[in-house]
């Protein structure tokens, strides 16, 4: 993904009498620094990073994520005093305590079991009791009659969400006549819970409160969807390419400043690239979910997410046609489900995945999984979707009565959008043609295409003989440092800043 900066730091660690290992900490893409260390810790090789991370502070003394990494490395060595000094330093400099509470717990076990940590956490929660709500609330799966709420707590806990319509009164607004629902976070769900509320009014603003063990810890607002089939005006945000970059995390505040009814994440949402290590996957989710900018956004704008290669497998990778092969696939799916609040996750336990659909007024959003069942693009007649998902797609499109059907892929539909690559739909051109011909043959009107993957924002027009042209909107540089240059053939392209 590019050359390492000129100021990169090397550490040479003697492992035994004759083996020398060299590791690099500083990367030209910040999102990979901590990820690389956590992956090494899982492999039992984390100690090699102590020296380079220490050196990193000579030029980056206030880097919060590196403070977290130092606490992790010292915890793994059971050097609790040193680990706690980094915890204290990080929290004093602004890192949410929840980063250390969340873990990954199996990697921070020595710290969590220590008396100094327990005393620190007891004092911290006494002064900041709302921090028992580690992540969330995140709103999603909003319909005209309901919504879902996702939270993560410090320990298994009873959760209550109270939802009430917002009523405008002289001088402000208030809530009245609400509903309440309860659930519990558990260790089996990584201390998360999902609460689904029904019986709400269409196109109505609601306020809500999240209670942990009867203590109010968070409040927010959201708006229910327009009734299915009802025309209306509303704004939608979408994108991908959201690698963890502290200097760019303000993007979530920018997005939240717009009057969006919903926000679609189209893949490469956190960048993991390590499908065999759940601890690494959780680490990548935790650092995003702990950001205050992210928490503010998802507390009031409903979020819907699919994955792409960097969240599911690795760069330009594929899962293959089998449900259980490679054996890590279902575990990646489990971690994904624990960290989002989608209406569905593919075909459920029988046919795992991340595809789903939902309606907002007269618009039907259809979000596809381009990785779980993807074939090697060099195999004969490769499929990106697999037979089960493709049958679902046909049934969903055929039954849709919406004026607009938004067909959403993690990778570009348009020929030439990713020149020389088989990772986009260009690598599955026959299947793309099959889908587009099927839409034309059945005279399905109002199809619009969305996609991500390329680190820029584009608009494309796909002309179809004997059928209406398909317009595609692509965006995948929400927070990424890296950017792709524009390519010929698109109607519009932008890559100067994150978008």
Secondary structure, DSSP 4 states (H G I P E B T S, - for coil): --PPPTT--EEEEEETTTEEEEEE---SSTHHHHHHHHHHHHTT-GGGGHHHHHHHTTT-TT-HHHHHHHHHHHHHTT-HHHHHHHHHHHHHTT--THHHHHTTTTTSHHHHTSHHHHHHHHHHHHH-GGGGEEEEEEEE---SS-EEEEEEESSS-EEEEEEEEEEEETTEEEEEEEEEEEEE-BGGGTTEEEEEE--PPTT-EEEEEEEETTEEEEEEEEEPPPPTT-----EEEEE------GGGTTHHHHHHTS-EEEEEE-S-SS----TT-HHHHHHHHHHHHT-HHHHHHHTTSEEEE---HHHHSSTT----S-SSSSTTHHHHHHHHHHT---S--TBTTTB----EEEEETTEEEEE--SSTTPPPTTSTT--SS-HHHHHHHHHHHHH---SEEEEE-SS--STTTTTT-SSSGGGGHHHHHHHHHHHHHTT---EEEEE--SSSEEEEEEEETTEEEEEEEEE--SS-S--PPP-TT-SEEE-SS--
